[in-house]
Amino acid sequence: MTKDDLITNAETKMEAATTLANAGKFDDAIYLCGYAVEFLLKAIVYKNQNYSTYPDNTKKYKARNLDNLINLAGIRFYLMRKSKIAQVFN
C-alpha cells in the first residue's frame, strides 16, 4: 500500500464510522475509528521511514498493535508531551 492508499482507507473507515454513529451504532463506529487510527499511524510510519510501499509483509509492521505503530512512527514523545494523559505517567 502507498501512503495515499493508507490515508484513503482511513478516510473510508471514518466515513463509515460517521454513518454508524448517526444510526446509533456507537460500538461499531468506535471499532472503525480504531482502524482509521491504525491506517493513519501506518501512513506516518511510511512517511517517516521513506518507504516506497508499506511493508505489510513484515510482522512488526503488519501488527494491529497501536502502541507498536506509535513507536514505529516515532511519535511517542510528541504524543506524551502534547497530551494531558502524559501527566498520569510522570
Secondary structure, 3 states (H helix, E strand, C coil): CCHHHHHHHHHHHHHHHHHHHHCCCHHHHHHHHHHHHHHHHHHHHHHHHCCCCCCCCCHHHHCCCHHHHHHHHCCHHHHHHHCCCHHHHC
